[in-house]
Amino acid sequence: MKLSDIKIKNAKPADKAYKMFDGGGLYLEILPTGKKLWRLKYYFLSKEKRISLGAYPLVTLAEARDAREDAKKLLLKDIDPSTARKDKKVEASRNAENTFKAVALEWHDMNKERWSKNYAYKVLKGLELNVFPFIGHRPIKEITPPELLNECLRRIEKRGSLDIAGRTKQICGQVFRYAIQTGRCEWNAAENLQGALKTKKTEHFRTIDWKEIPDFLKALDRNEARLFERTRRAVYLSLFTFCRPKEIRMARWEDIDFESKQWTIPASLMKSDRDHIVPLSNQAIEVLQAQHEEIKLLNTPWVFPSQIRPREPMSDGTVNKAIKRLGYGKDMVAHGFRALARTTIRERLGYDSEVIEKQLAHKTKNPLGEAYDRTQFLETRVIMMQDWADFVDGLASGANVLHFRKAG
């Protein structure tokens, strides 16, 4: 006869434990202490097994019956309810350990040695202020794009901090990617938020015309502004590679291959969040060789270390300040080298826009969407980068503007 709440409440303890059955293997065990415990007996692979379903009245009669039906459904799928329960506990434990905060801190700790102290501090502080309070406690594998958007990024956006919202999305994307690589997550919630955030109106960076390059180079060569040699080389490398200022100042020797004449910028520095290959022209190699010769005894990982603290990279804004001291502050900024190269290479050297955009590390707009190959157009880009350097060099009208170049 099936149980009822009245029967269960009226059941009194005895000298020995006894059972009250509800059917389908479900029964209530009454202990001498007065405790009333739900049990479920079932058969799996012809063996009798039992599992506990909790204590009455914390687990009601209706809830115990639901648990029995759930167990039956598992058995129909040839799944042992006891094993399923253990697996669920293990999964819960794993999720508790693999929260977004835990994974993010592990990712940060793994990368902080390759970053400057200032950048590592900014990344961690940003996570602590804008992410951890809202989704830090959540298992990273359960976080969805809408949750990341609404719980974190929209809050930043509402403050009017659109740049910070974008950078936070990028950093979260790197954390999710690390979680995927280490088996804690199966998808990157940040990658599915492309276009979901507000952006500032595009502001074009100031730049000079290609006809002004000779005068600019002569001013850089004369160095009446008394720039440090490594600062001048950073300006030269910016011109030859047209990389972003951040990528220039945080360039590391370990990422530069003199033999293959390639500089592989790691994903952590790229807006695209992917490694990026920069073919190095002969002129760019000469800049780097001269720089290496100067600082080889400083034991620093940075190509352009700080003049005061060589274990840290060159300060943010150094190239911009150099341009101002050269007298081009109103007409040019460090980021403007990209626009200068982009326009001139297309109009004067005749290269296809798609090749130039790939070298600029801009996201493609082709039908393949996010499909990406960092070596795409690489052979053409190698030729293009040398042509660009030769073009710039040739604008000096034969003058030895690049004073560090080897004779002959």
WORA-V928640 format. One record per residue. N is the residue number from 1. RES is the residue in three letters. PHI is phi in whole degrees, 0 to 359 (999 if undefined). BURIAL is b if it has 16 or more other C-alpha atoms within 10 Angstrom, else e. Layout:
# WORA-V928640
n	res	phi	burial
N	RES	PHI	BURIAL
N	RES	PHI	BURIAL
This chain:
# WORA-V928640
n	res	phi	burial
1	MET	999	e
2	LYS	292	e
3	LEU	280	e
4	SER	220	e
5	ASP	297	e
6	ILE	294	e
7	LYS	298	e
8	ILE	294	b
9	LYS	295	e
10	ASN	277	e
11	ALA	292	e
12	LYS	255	e
13	PRO	292	b
14	ALA	234	e
15	ASP	297	e
16	LYS	238	e
17	ALA	295	e
18	TYR	220	e
19	LYS	241	e
20	MET	238	b
21	PHE	266	b
22	ASP	246	b
23	GLY	106	e
24	GLY	67	e
25	GLY	92	e
26	LEU	273	b
27	TYR	212	b
28	LEU	250	b
29	GLU	260	b
30	ILE	262	b
31	LEU	271	b
32	PRO	302	e
33	THR	283	e
34	GLY	102	e
35	LYS	292	e
36	LYS	238	b
37	LEU	243	b
38	TRP	278	b
39	ARG	229	b
40	LEU	229	b
41	LYS	259	e
42	TYR	208	b
43	TYR	242	e
44	PHE	225	e
45	LEU	53	e
46	SER	68	e
47	LYS	246	e
48	GLU	284	e
49	LYS	223	e
50	ARG	224	e
51	ILE	225	e
52	SER	269	e
53	LEU	247	b
54	GLY	110	b
55	ALA	255	b
56	TYR	275	b
57	PRO	265	e
58	LEU	303	e
59	VAL	256	e
60	THR	286	e
61	LEU	300	b
62	ALA	296	e
63	GLU	292	e
64	ALA	295	b
65	ARG	295	b
66	ASP	298	e
67	ALA	296	b
68	ARG	297	b
69	GLU	293	e
70	ASP	298	e
71	ALA	295	b
72	LYS	298	b
73	LYS	295	e
74	LEU	294	e
75	LEU	297	b
76	LEU	295	e
77	LYS	262	e
78	ASP	62	e
79	ILE	246	e
80	ASP	284	b
81	PRO	304	b
82	SER	294	e
83	THR	295	e
84	ALA	299	e
85	ARG	294	e
86	LYS	296	e
87	ASP	297	e
88	LYS	295	e
89	LYS	294	e
90	VAL	297	e
91	GLU	297	e
92	ALA	297	e
93	SER	295	e
94	ARG	295	e
95	ASN	295	b
96	ALA	295	e
97	GLU	280	b
98	ASN	258	b
99	THR	286	b
100	PHE	301	b
101	LYS	298	b
102	ALA	298	b
103	VAL	291	b
104	ALA	296	b
105	LEU	293	e
106	GLU	294	e
107	TRP	298	b
108	HIS	296	b
109	ASP	297	e
110	MET	289	e
111	ASN	258	e
112	LYS	298	b
113	GLU	290	e
114	ARG	268	e
115	TRP	261	b
116	SER	286	b
117	LYS	301	e
118	ASN	294	e
119	TYR	292	e
120	ALA	300	b
121	TYR	296	e
122	LYS	297	e
123	VAL	297	e
124	LEU	295	b
125	LYS	297	e
126	GLY	298	b
127	LEU	295	b
128	GLU	294	e
129	LEU	274	e
130	ASN	251	b
131	VAL	235	b
132	PHE	306	b
133	PRO	297	e
134	PHE	251	b
135	ILE	230	b
136	GLY	300	b
137	HIS	277	b
138	ARG	278	b
139	PRO	303	b
140	ILE	297	b
141	LYS	288	b
142	GLU	262	e
143	ILE	284	b
144	THR	257	e
145	PRO	305	b
146	PRO	299	e
147	GLU	293	e
148	LEU	298	b
149	LEU	295	b
150	ASN	281	e
151	GLU	278	b
152	CYS	240	b
153	LEU	292	b
154	ARG	295	b
155	ARG	299	b
156	ILE	293	b
157	GLU	300	b
158	LYS	294	e
159	ARG	282	e
160	GLY	87	e
161	SER	268	b
162	LEU	292	b
163	ASP	296	e
164	ILE	294	b
165	ALA	300	b
166	GLY	294	b
167	ARG	293	e
168	THR	295	b
169	LYS	298	b
170	GLN	296	b
171	ILE	295	b
172	CYS	299	b
173	GLY	299	b
174	GLN	292	b
175	VAL	294	b
176	PHE	298	b
177	ARG	297	b
178	TYR	296	b
179	ALA	297	b
180	ILE	295	b
181	GLN	297	e
182	THR	260	e
183	GLY	78	e
184	ARG	259	b
185	CYS	203	b
186	GLU	248	e
187	TRP	212	b
188	ASN	257	b
189	ALA	297	b
190	ALA	287	b
191	GLU	293	b
192	ASN	268	e
193	LEU	250	e
194	GLN	301	e
195	GLY	85	e
196	ALA	276	e
197	LEU	258	e
198	LYS	291	e
199	THR	230	e
200	LYS	288	e
201	LYS	300	e
202	THR	301	e
203	GLU	248	e
204	HIS	281	e
205	PHE	286	e
206	ARG	296	b
207	THR	207	b
208	ILE	271	b
209	ASP	276	e
210	TRP	300	b
211	LYS	292	e
212	GLU	270	e
213	ILE	301	b
214	PRO	303	b
215	ASP	295	e
216	PHE	297	b
217	LEU	294	b
218	LYS	294	b
219	ALA	295	b
220	LEU	292	b
221	ASP	287	e
222	ARG	295	e
223	ASN	56	e
224	GLU	293	e
225	ALA	281	e
226	ARG	56	e
227	LEU	284	b
228	PHE	297	e
229	GLU	301	e
230	ARG	292	b
231	THR	291	b
232	ARG	299	b
233	ARG	294	b
234	ALA	297	b
235	VAL	293	b
236	TYR	301	b
237	LEU	294	b
238	SER	298	b
239	LEU	291	b
240	PHE	286	b
241	THR	255	b
242	PHE	41	b
243	CYS	276	b
244	ARG	294	b
245	PRO	306	b
246	LYS	296	b
247	GLU	292	e
248	ILE	291	b
249	ARG	290	b
250	MET	254	b
251	ALA	295	b
252	ARG	241	b
253	TRP	299	b
254	GLU	294	e
255	ASP	267	b
256	ILE	252	b
257	ASP	251	e
258	PHE	294	e
259	GLU	292	e
260	SER	273	e
261	LYS	57	e
262	GLN	223	b
263	TRP	240	b
264	THR	259	b
265	ILE	278	b
266	PRO	293	b
267	ALA	303	e
268	SER	297	b
269	LEU	259	b
270	MET	263	b
271	LYS	295	e
272	SER	282	e
273	ASP	62	e
274	ARG	221	b
275	ASP	303	b
276	HIS	224	b
277	ILE	265	b
278	VAL	245	b
279	PRO	296	b
280	LEU	255	b
281	SER	290	b
282	ASN	301	e
283	GLN	294	b
284	ALA	294	b
285	ILE	299	b
286	GLU	296	b
287	VAL	300	b
288	LEU	292	b
289	GLN	295	e
290	ALA	295	b
291	GLN	293	b
292	HIS	296	b
293	GLU	298	e
294	GLU	289	e
295	ILE	252	b
296	LYS	300	e
297	LEU	266	e
298	LEU	276	e
299	ASN	53	e
300	THR	238	b
301	PRO	281	b
302	TRP	269	b
303	VAL	293	b
304	PHE	240	b
305	PRO	286	b
306	SER	298	b
307	GLN	293	e
308	ILE	263	e
309	ARG	240	e
310	PRO	296	b
311	ARG	278	b
312	GLU	240	b
313	PRO	286	b
314	MET	308	b
315	SER	295	b
316	ASP	298	e
317	GLY	91	e
318	THR	300	b
319	VAL	294	b
320	ASN	299	b
321	LYS	296	b
322	ALA	297	b
323	ILE	298	b
324	LYS	297	b
325	ARG	293	b
326	LEU	281	b
327	GLY	94	e
328	TYR	247	b
329	GLY	301	b
330	LYS	280	e
331	ASP	251	e
332	MET	211	b
333	VAL	229	b
334	ALA	302	b
335	HIS	292	b
336	GLY	292	b
337	PHE	301	b
338	ARG	292	b
339	ALA	294	b
340	LEU	300	b
341	ALA	294	b
342	ARG	303	b
343	THR	290	b
344	THR	291	b
345	ILE	297	b
346	ARG	287	e
347	GLU	277	e
348	ARG	262	e
349	LEU	256	e
350	GLY	76	e
351	TYR	278	b
352	ASP	293	e
353	SER	301	e
354	GLU	295	e
355	VAL	292	b
356	ILE	296	b
357	GLU	298	e
358	LYS	295	b
359	GLN	291	b
360	LEU	283	b
361	ALA	64	b
362	HIS	274	e
363	LYS	293	e
364	THR	286	e
365	LYS	247	e
366	ASN	282	e
367	PRO	299	e
368	LEU	283	e
369	GLY	63	e
370	GLU	273	e
371	ALA	301	e
372	TYR	214	e
373	ASP	227	e
374	ARG	293	e
375	THR	264	e
376	GLN	300	e
377	PHE	59	e
378	LEU	298	b
379	GLU	299	e
380	THR	292	e
381	ARG	293	b
382	VAL	300	b
383	ILE	294	e
384	MET	298	b
385	MET	294	b
386	GLN	288	b
387	ASP	298	e
388	TRP	296	b
389	ALA	296	b
390	ASP	294	e
391	PHE	297	b
392	VAL	299	b
393	ASP	300	b
394	GLY	291	e
395	LEU	292	b
396	ALA	284	b
397	SER	56	e
398	GLY	87	e
399	ALA	289	e
400	ASN	279	e
401	VAL	295	b
402	LEU	276	b
403	HIS	295	e
404	PHE	272	e
405	ARG	290	e
406	LYS	290	e
407	ALA	295	e
408	GLY	81	e
